[in-house]
Amino acid sequence: MVVQARRRTWRAALRRDWQLYSLAVVPLAFFVIFRYLPMAGNVIAFRRYRPGGDLFGERWVGLHYFEMFWDDPTFWHVFTNTLVIGGLTLAFAFPLPIVLALLLNEVRTRWLKRLVQTISYLPHFMSIVVVAGLVFQLLALNGAVNAGIKALGGDPISFLQQPEWFRTIYVSSELWQTVGWGTILYLAALTTVDQELYEAARIDGAGRWRQTWHVTLPGIRPTMMTLLILNVGTFMAVGFEKVLLLYNPLTYPTADVISTYLYRVGVVSGSFSYAAAIGLFESVIGLTLVLTTNFISRRTVGASLW
């Protein structure tokens, strides 16, 4: 009886609000067609695939391609690069939007707050190609950065040809493009913090720093943990487009990551089965990181995605 009542309730809700539910049809179709159906192609990680042949491979080879990259020193080199670049990006790109949101929350001059928000948001809407072009122009031997170095009496530096500079360049450009946009959810979360808690903290003699530490941060903690879990989920998926645009053979030792390596061995060289095996391995690691982070978050702070 309870199950039937629930079914009737669900059907009644669908009939009553069918216009709202219909809005979900296109997003669901998008995810089914472009996210879930392509997962069937992962079978070629276990089958020998040749371009123009059977869509799901010609014959079963088991773990052959996994053994190939497992014994490939080049793969482990790009795997290490991915961990380092992803770790640096996460270490800086996750807390800085929180800091910026807290600072903007303290600004009482409305026009100044809007101006800072607008300036910090704008880079997010720029194409990655445009961002890469700006980086090339600024860091060229005759660019603005080297012009400043020359003005200070130094020698120009070929930033884009030296491997030791690539990670700094990538992370810096990523912060410039994403930090402002990342503050939107935190600013929205700050509006939900109970103002009576601030009043109680002020009565107890807490200054702005203690109010931030004991009231503001606990109030936005669920949002922080949710975004942390999502960021950890994309930890291994270091920005393919930006790395591909910025790197060159001279910077491969520090710039080459799994996604660009997959592009070269999969698309350029035509080793689709080998690339599928590496991609599947990367996805399993990402899923493991998400589940682990979600479990730790639920046990320690009581906030999680599910």
C-alpha positions in Angstrom: 0.0 0.0 0.0 2.8 2.4 0.8 4.6 1.7 -2.5 1.3 2.3 -4.4 0.8 5.5 -2.5 4.3 6.7 -3.4 3.7 5.8 -7.1 0.5 7.7 -7.1 2.2 10.7 -5.5 5.0 10.6 -8.0 2.6 10.4 -10.9 0.5 13.1 -9.5 3.5 15.4 -9.1 4.6 14.6 -12.7 1.1 15.4 -14.1 1.0 18.6 -12.0 4.5 19.9 -12.7 5.2 18.3 -16.1 6.4 21.7 -17.5 9.2 21.8 -14.9 10.1 18.1 -15.4 10.3 18.7 -19.2 13.1 21.1 -18.7 15.3 18.2 -17.5 14.8 16.2 -20.8 17.5 18.0 -22.8 20.2 17.9 -20.0 19.4 14.2 -19.4 19.6 13.4 -23.1 22.9 15.2 -23.3 24.4 13.2 -20.5 23.1 9.9 -21.8 24.3 10.5 -25.4 27.6 12.2 -24.7 28.6 10.9 -21.3 27.1 7.4 -20.7 26.8 5.8 -24.1 30.5 6.6 -25.0 31.5 4.5 -21.9 30.8 1.4 -24.0 33.9 2.3 -26.0 36.1 1.5 -23.1 35.9 -2.1 -24.1 38.6 -1.5 -26.7 41.0 -1.2 -23.8 40.7 -5.0 -23.6 40.4 -5.6 -27.4 42.7 -4.9 -30.3 41.2 -2.0 -32.3 42.2 -0.8 -35.7 40.9 2.3 -37.3 38.2 1.4 -39.9 37.6 -2.0 -38.3 35.1 -3.3 -35.9 33.8 -0.5 -33.6 34.4 -2.6 -30.5 37.7 -4.2 -31.5 38.7 -7.2 -33.6 39.8 -9.6 -30.9 40.2 -9.9 -27.2 43.7 -9.2 -25.7 42.9 -9.0 -22.0 45.2 -6.8 -20.0 47.8 -6.5 -22.8 47.5 -2.7 -23.1 47.5 -2.2 -19.3 50.7 -4.1 -19.1 52.2 -1.9 -21.9 51.7 1.3 -20.0 52.5 -0.3 -16.7 56.0 -1.1 -18.1 56.3 2.2 -20.0 58.6 4.7 -18.2 57.3 7.5 -20.3 53.8 6.9 -18.9 55.0 7.1 -15.3 56.9 10.3 -16.1 53.7 12.0 -17.5 51.7 10.5 -14.6 54.1 12.2 -12.1 53.8 15.5 -14.0 50.0 15.1 -13.8 50.1 14.6 -10.0 52.5 17.6 -9.5 50.5 20.0 -11.7 47.2 18.8 -10.4 48.4 19.0 -6.8 49.7 22.5 -7.3 46.5 23.7 -9.0 44.4 22.2 -6.2 46.6 23.6 -3.4 46.2 27.1 -4.8 43.0 27.2 -6.8 40.8 25.7 -4.0 41.6 28.1 -1.0 42.1 31.3 -2.9 38.5 31.7 -4.0 37.5 31.3 -0.3 40.0 34.0 0.7 38.8 36.3 -2.0 35.1 35.7 -1.1 35.8 36.4 2.6 37.6 39.7 1.6 34.8 40.8 -0.7 32.3 40.0 2.1 34.1 42.5 4.3 33.9 45.3 1.7 31.0 47.7 2.6 31.3 50.1 -0.3 28.9 48.6 -2.8 30.4 50.1 -6.0 33.9 49.0 -5.0 32.7 45.4 -4.3 31.0 45.2 -7.7 34.0 46.6 -9.5 36.4 44.0 -7.9 33.9 41.2 -8.6 33.6 42.2 -12.2 37.3 42.5 -12.8 37.9 39.1 -11.1 35.1 37.4 -13.1 36.1 38.6 -16.5 39.0 36.2 -17.2 36.7 33.3 -16.8 34.8 34.3 -19.9 37.9 34.4 -22.0 38.7 31.6 -24.4 41.6 29.4 -23.4 43.2 30.2 -26.8 43.1 33.9 -25.9 44.6 33.2 -22.5 47.4 31.2 -24.1 47.9 34.0 -26.5 48.2 36.5 -23.7 50.7 34.3 -21.9 52.8 34.0 -25.1 52.7 37.8 -25.6 53.6 38.6 -22.0 56.4 36.0 -21.6 58.0 36.3 -25.0 61.7 37.5 -25.1 60.5 40.9 -26.2 57.3 40.8 -24.1 56.2 42.9 -21.2 57.7 40.7 -18.4 61.2 40.6 -20.0 60.9 44.3 -20.7 60.5 44.8 -17.0 63.4 42.5 -16.3 65.6 44.5 -18.7 64.5 47.8 -17.1 65.7 46.4 -13.7 69.1 45.5 -15.2 68.5 41.8 -15.7 68.8 39.5 -18.7 65.7 38.3 -20.5 64.5 34.9 -19.7 63.0 32.5 -22.3 60.1 31.4 -19.9 58.3 29.3 -22.5 61.3 27.3 -23.5 62.6 26.4 -20.0 60.9 23.3 -18.4 61.4 24.7 -14.8 59.1 27.6 -15.6 56.2 25.7 -17.1 54.4 24.7 -13.9 54.6 28.2 -12.5 53.2 29.6 -15.7 50.4 27.1 -15.9 49.2 27.4 -12.3 49.5 31.2 -12.4 47.4 31.5 -15.5 44.9 29.0 -14.1 44.5 31.1 -10.9 44.1 34.3 -12.9 41.3 32.7 -15.0 39.4 30.8 -12.3 39.8 32.4 -8.9 37.3 35.2 -9.4 34.6 32.9 -10.9 35.1 30.4 -8.0 34.0 33.0 -5.5 30.4 33.1 -6.7 29.3 30.0 -4.8 31.1 31.1 -1.7 29.5 34.6 -1.8 26.1 32.9 -2.2 26.9 30.6 0.8 27.9 33.6 2.9 24.5 35.1 2.5 23.0 32.1 4.3 25.0 32.5 7.5 22.8 33.5 10.4 23.4 37.1 11.3 22.4 36.5 14.9 25.5 34.3 15.2 27.7 37.4 14.4 25.8 39.5 16.9 26.3 36.8 19.6 30.0 36.6 18.7 30.4 40.4 19.0 28.6 40.4 22.4 31.2 37.8 23.5 34.0 40.2 22.4 35.0 38.4 19.2 36.8 40.5 16.6 36.4 40.2 12.9 39.1 37.5 12.7 37.4 35.3 15.4 34.0 35.9 13.8 35.4 34.7 10.5 37.1 31.6 12.1 34.2 30.6 14.4 31.1 31.7 12.5 31.8 32.4 8.8 33.9 29.4 7.9 31.7 26.8 9.8 28.7 28.4 8.0 30.1 27.8 4.6 31.8 24.5 5.4 29.3 22.3 3.5 29.9 24.3 0.4 33.7 24.2 0.9 33.7 20.4 1.2 31.4 19.8 -1.7 33.6 21.9 -4.0 36.7 20.2 -2.6 35.3 16.8 -3.5 34.4 18.0 -7.0 37.9 19.5 -7.4 39.5 16.3 -6.2 37.4 14.4 -8.8 39.0 16.5 -11.6 42.5 16.2 -9.9 43.9 13.9 -12.7 42.2 15.8 -15.5 44.7 18.6 -15.8 43.5 21.1 -18.4 44.3 19.5 -21.7 43.6 22.5 -23.9 45.8 24.9 -22.0 48.7 22.5 -21.6 48.5 21.6 -25.3 48.6 25.3 -26.3 51.4 26.2 -23.9 53.8 23.3 -24.0 56.4 22.4 -26.6 59.0 19.6 -27.0 61.5 21.6 -24.9 59.1 21.7 -21.9 57.9 18.0 -22.1 59.9 17.0 -19.0 57.6 19.1 -16.8 54.7 19.9 -19.0 53.6 16.6 -20.5 50.5 15.2 -18.7 48.3 12.2 -19.2 45.8 14.0 -21.4 48.4 15.3 -23.8 50.2 12.0 -23.8 46.9 10.3 -24.7 46.4 12.8 -27.5 49.8 11.9 -29.0 49.6 8.2 -28.7 45.9 7.8 -29.3 44.8 10.4 -31.9 48.2 11.3 -33.5 49.7 7.8 -33.5 46.5 5.9 -33.9 47.0 3.6 -30.8 43.4 3.9 -29.7 43.3 0.7 -27.6 46.4 1.8 -25.7 45.0 5.3 -25.1 41.7 3.8 -23.9 43.5 1.6 -21.4 45.4 4.7 -20.0 42.2 6.7 -20.0 40.3 4.0 -18.1 43.1 3.8 -15.6 43.0 7.5 -15.1 39.2 7.4 -14.6 39.5 4.7 -12.0 42.0 6.8 -10.0 39.7 9.8 -10.2 36.7 7.8 -9.0 38.8 6.4 -6.1 39.8 9.9 -5.1 36.3 11.1 -5.1 34.9 8.2 -3.1 37.8 8.5 -0.6 37.4 12.3 -0.2 33.6 11.9 0.2 34.1 9.2 2.8 36.6 11.3 4.8 34.5 14.4 4.6 31.3 12.6 5.8 33.2 11.1 8.7 35.1 14.2 9.8 32.9 17.2 9.1 29.5 15.6 8.3 29.3 17.1 4.8 29.4 15.0 1.6 28.0 14.7 -1.9 26.0 11.6 -1.0 
